[in-house]
Amino acid sequence: MEKPKIAFYWCASCGGCEESIVDLAEKILDVVNLVDIVFWPVALDFKIKDVETMPDKSVTVSFINGGIRLEEHEYVVKLLRKKSQLLVAYGACSSWGGVPGLANLFSREEILRCVYQETPTVDNLNNTRPKTKLNIEDIVTLELPEFLPRLLPIDLIVDVDYYVPGCPPTPEVTWKAIEILLSGNLPPKGSVIGASDRSLCYECHLNETKPEKVLIKEIKRPHEVIADPEKCLLTQGLVCLGPVTRGGCGALCVKAAMPCTGCFGQLDEVIDYGGKAISYFASILDYYNEEEVEKALSRLPDPMGTFYRYSLPASRLRGKIKIMER
């Protein structure tokens, strides 16, 4: 019996999702026994032309991590969509934009200027920038993919069948998702798979220490305090987003006395994760006048990075760019 064919591709992300596959440890041998990996350029010698020659729908499942930031990302993701029966957004960046998506707060010109001209560590007196095409003595033409105006989650480019959350997904979530996809008993299209359908608080070991009504009088930042590992982090004034974040990670960050930052994304009924997070956090702040509110806000120097860290491109806000440059 022919094995299912699996593809992996890395768009705009840090590479942690690629590492998460390796983090399956000995279970990766089970994966190899269950499937044929037909495209995984970060780990094996595959080329895009190998995919181009495959019959349409011949790949059982393609796992895409990272958002769409380059022309090449857009081309390969569309190609894999054509060649695959199922296409999965793997990790926070492909699902909602992730941390790289915070660049949508700036225009393409602002980003390029910062990276190649204004950053203090850059030595670029001629203000040189990469060219998409460079002809060398009429012998060879070198090409770089175009840097797109903004980063997009992949479901704004192609049809996505399922989502696997996390930054990166844990080995347990990854393995569970693979089992679901290969079982033949598929959930409804568009489902988040491998994770929980309840908030992180339900699996957090500190949940029983959280009072029925949480009220915060002072916002504290993680580097300023040594958190009590046996007490709900919210009650200690830390911005923990566990109440509005999908569970399934095992509360790993909280177990290390670090507040949840929301990488497993929103629950099914939520439309905009950042909006829900802001609404919840505002509801537990114990302030009664404008002066106290202003003081509280000063303790959140990066509200976008706090509440929209993983979801800005997929949110109602999208970013600050009003006119697409492309």
LOSEKOL-242663 format. One line per field, with one value per residue (C-alpha): x, z, y; residue number from 1; residue in one letter. Coordinates in steps of 0.2 Angstrom, whole numbers, plus 5000, padded with zeros to 4 digits. Last residue first. Layout:
N
u <- [X:...]
w <- [Z:...]
v <- [Y:...]
k <- [NUM:...]
r <- [A:...]
***
This chain:
326
u <- [5010:5012:4996:4988:4983:4998:4995:4992:4979:4968:4953:4966:4975:4990:4991:4989:5005:5010:4993:4990:5008:5017:5003:5002:5021:5026:5013:5017:5013:4995:4993:4999:4986:4973:4977:4976:4960:4951:4944:4957:4956:4961:4951:4940:4953:4963:4948:4944:4962:4963:4947:4953:4970:4961:4949:4934:4933:4920:4934:4946:4960:4979:4991:5004:4995:5009:5006:5015:5032:5034:5042:5026:5017:5027:5023:5005:5002:5002:4984:4975:4968:4971:4959:4961:4979:4984:4995:5000:5008:5000:5003:4985:4987:5002:4991:5002:5013:5028:5029:5035:5052:5049:5055:5059:5042:5033:5021:5004:4998:4980:4974:4958:4953:4936:4933:4951:4965:4974:4965:4971:4989:4991:4985:4975:4958:4968:4974:4956:4946:4945:4962:4976:4980:4969:4961:4947:4945:4937:4927:4936:4944:4942:4955:4967:4982:4976:4971:4988:4998:4989:4992:5010:5012:5002:5013:5029:5024:5018:5031:5025:5009:4994:4990:4977:4967:4961:4968:4963:4977:4983:4974:4974:4993:4994:5000:5016:5016:5022:5030:5049:5052:5062:5081:5088:5106:5108:5123:5136:5131:5145:5135:5117:5108:5089:5079:5092:5097:5100:5115:5115:5133:5139:5133:5140:5125:5127:5117:5102:5098:5103:5100:5087:5079:5077:5071:5058:5052:5051:5040:5028:5028:5015:5015:5031:5021:5018:5035:5029:5015:5005:4989:4990:5006:5015:5006:5011:5007:4994:4989:4985:4976:4974:4990:4998:4988:4990:5009:5010:5001:5012:5027:5023:5017:5033:5044:5036:5042:5032:5019:5018:5028:5025:5016:5012:5007:4996:4992:5003:4997:4983:4990:5004:5022:5033:5032:5036:5053:5056:5055:5070:5072:5089:5083:5081:5077:5070:5056:5047:5042:5042:5035:5023:5020:5038:5046:5033:5036:5055:5050:5043:5060:5062:5046:5058:5064:5047:5047:5064:5055:5042:5056:5063:5061:5047:5043:5040:5046:5039:5035:5027:5019:5015:5004:5011:5007:5000]
w <- [4976:4988:4997:5003:5022:5030:5049:5051:5048:5061:5060:5064:5053:5050:5069:5076:5085:5096:5095:5113:5120:5104:5100:5118:5118:5133:5144:5161:5155:5152:5171:5175:5162:5169:5187:5181:5172:5187:5195:5192:5197:5180:5178:5164:5154:5153:5146:5133:5128:5125:5115:5104:5101:5097:5084:5080:5095:5095:5091:5104:5099:5097:5103:5104:5117:5128:5143:5158:5163:5180:5170:5173:5166:5150:5148:5151:5144:5126:5122:5128:5117:5123:5131:5150:5147:5142:5157:5159:5176:5191:5204:5203:5185:5188:5198:5213:5216:5205:5214:5201:5203:5198:5186:5171:5170:5169:5183:5181:5198:5205:5197:5201:5198:5203:5206:5214:5205:5215:5207:5190:5195:5187:5170:5160:5161:5161:5144:5136:5130:5112:5115:5103:5089:5077:5074:5062:5045:5037:5049:5058:5048:5051:5038:5052:5044:5047:5065:5069:5062:5072:5088:5084:5082:5097:5108:5100:5105:5091:5089:5092:5093:5083:5070:5058:5045:5027:5021:5004:4997:4999:5013:5021:5022:5035:5026:5028:5020:5005:4998:4997:4979:4977:4973:4956:4949:4930:4923:4909:4904:4915:4931:4929:4946:4948:4964:4970:4988:4995:4995:5006:5000:5018:5023:5039:5049:5068:5071:5061:5050:5032:5027:5040:5045:5027:5021:5035:5032:5013:5016:5027:5046:5058:5046:5054:5068:5056:5060:5077:5071:5055:5060:5054:5045:5059:5073:5069:5054:5042:5034:5016:5012:4995:4989:4972:4969:4987:4986:4970:4979:4994:4982:4973:4988:4997:4982:4981:4999:5015:5016:5034:5042:5042:5029:5031:5015:5017:5004:4990:4973:4972:4955:4948:4953:4941:4949:4966:4960:4952:4969:4974:4987:4995:5013:5029:5025:5008:5015:5000:4996:5014:5012:5026:5041:5043:5042:5055:5067:5066:5070:5086:5092:5095:5090:5093:5074:5069:5081:5074:5058:5068:5076:5060:5064:5052:5034:5024:5028:5018:5023:5012:5016:5004:5011:5010:4995:5000]
v <- [5233:5248:5244:5260:5262:5253:5253:5235:5221:5230:5218:5204:5191:5202:5207:5190:5184:5199:5207:5210:5213:5218:5230:5237:5240:5252:5244:5251:5268:5262:5259:5277:5284:5273:5280:5298:5295:5288:5272:5259:5240:5233:5216:5221:5230:5214:5205:5219:5220:5201:5200:5214:5206:5189:5196:5185:5174:5160:5147:5152:5163:5160:5146:5159:5170:5178:5167:5173:5167:5157:5142:5132:5147:5145:5127:5129:5111:5118:5113:5128:5142:5160:5172:5167:5163:5180:5183:5202:5201:5209:5195:5190:5187:5176:5164:5158:5144:5149:5166:5178:5186:5203:5217:5206:5200:5217:5222:5230:5237:5237:5221:5213:5195:5189:5171:5170:5161:5148:5134:5140:5138:5121:5128:5116:5126:5142:5139:5142:5128:5120:5111:5108:5096:5103:5120:5117:5126:5111:5100:5086:5072:5054:5048:5044:5052:5070:5066:5057:5071:5084:5073:5072:5091:5095:5083:5090:5107:5119:5133:5147:5137:5133:5119:5125:5115:5116:5132:5140:5151:5169:5176:5159:5160:5174:5190:5200:5217:5227:5211:5209:5203:5187:5189:5186:5183:5185:5177:5181:5198:5205:5201:5205:5209:5207:5209:5222:5222:5239:5250:5266:5270:5272:5255:5250:5244:5242:5258:5253:5267:5262:5244:5238:5254:5260:5243:5243:5261:5258:5242:5252:5250:5242:5227:5223:5215:5201:5194:5190:5179:5181:5173:5155:5154:5164:5155:5137:5125:5131:5115:5111:5095:5086:5094:5099:5115:5121:5117:5128:5142:5141:5140:5156:5166:5162:5166:5183:5187:5190:5176:5170:5156:5137:5127:5109:5100:5084:5070:5076:5069:5083:5089:5078:5082:5091:5108:5100:5094:5111:5118:5109:5095:5090:5086:5096:5114:5109:5097:5090:5072:5065:5048:5043:5031:5024:5042:5048:5034:5038:5056:5048:5046:5065:5074:5089:5087:5093:5107:5113:5117:5127:5136:5142:5161:5164:5170:5154:5137:5122:5104:5091:5074:5059:5046:5028:5017:5000]
k <- [326:325:324:323:322:321:320:319:318:317:316:315:314:313:312:311:310:309:308:307:306:305:304:303:302:301:300:299:298:297:296:295:294:293:292:291:290:289:288:287:286:285:284:283:282:281:280:279:278:277:276:275:274:273:272:271:270:269:268:267:266:265:264:263:262:261:260:259:258:257:256:255:254:253:252:251:250:249:248:247:246:245:244:243:242:241:240:239:238:237:236:235:234:233:232:231:230:229:228:227:226:225:224:223:222:221:220:219:218:217:216:215:214:213:212:211:210:209:208:207:206:205:204:203:202:201:200:199:198:197:196:195:194:193:192:191:190:189:188:187:186:185:184:183:182:181:180:179:178:177:176:175:174:173:172:171:170:169:168:167:166:165:164:163:162:161:160:159:158:157:156:155:154:153:152:151:150:149:148:147:146:145:144:143:142:141:140:139:138:137:136:135:134:133:132:131:130:129:128:127:126:125:124:123:122:121:120:119:118:117:116:115:114:113:112:111:110:109:108:107:106:105:104:103:102:101:100:99:98:97:96:95:94:93:92:91:90:89:88:87:86:85:84:83:82:81:80:79:78:77:76:75:74:73:72:71:70:69:68:67:66:65:64:63:62:61:60:59:58:57:56:55:54:53:52:51:50:49:48:47:46:45:44:43:42:41:40:39:38:37:36:35:34:33:32:31:30:29:28:27:26:25:24:23:22:21:20:19:18:17:16:15:14:13:12:11:10:9:8:7:6:5:4:3:2:1]
r <- [R:E:M:I:K:I:K:G:R:L:R:S:A:P:L:S:Y:R:Y:F:T:G:M:P:D:P:L:R:S:L:A:K:E:V:E:E:E:N:Y:Y:D:L:I:S:A:F:Y:S:I:A:K:G:G:Y:D:I:V:E:D:L:Q:G:F:C:G:T:C:P:M:A:A:K:V:C:L:A:G:C:G:G:R:T:V:P:G:L:C:V:L:G:Q:T:L:L:C:K:E:P:D:A:I:V:E:H:P:R:K:I:E:K:I:L:V:K:E:P:K:T:E:N:L:H:C:E:Y:C:L:S:R:D:S:A:G:I:V:S:G:K:P:P:L:N:G:S:L:L:I:E:I:A:K:W:T:V:E:P:T:P:P:C:G:P:V:Y:Y:D:V:D:V:I:L:D:I:P:L:L:R:P:L:F:E:P:L:E:L:T:V:I:D:E:I:N:L:K:T:K:P:R:T:N:N:L:N:D:V:T:P:T:E:Q:Y:V:C:R:L:I:E:E:R:S:F:L:N:A:L:G:P:V:G:G:W:S:S:C:A:G:Y:A:V:L:L:Q:S:K:K:R:L:L:K:V:V:Y:E:H:E:E:L:R:I:G:G:N:I:F:S:V:T:V:S:K:D:P:M:T:E:V:D:K:I:K:F:D:L:A:V:P:W:F:V:I:D:V:L:N:V:V:D:L:I:K:E:A:L:D:V:I:S:E:E:C:G:G:C:S:A:C:W:Y:F:A:I:K:P:K:E:M]
***
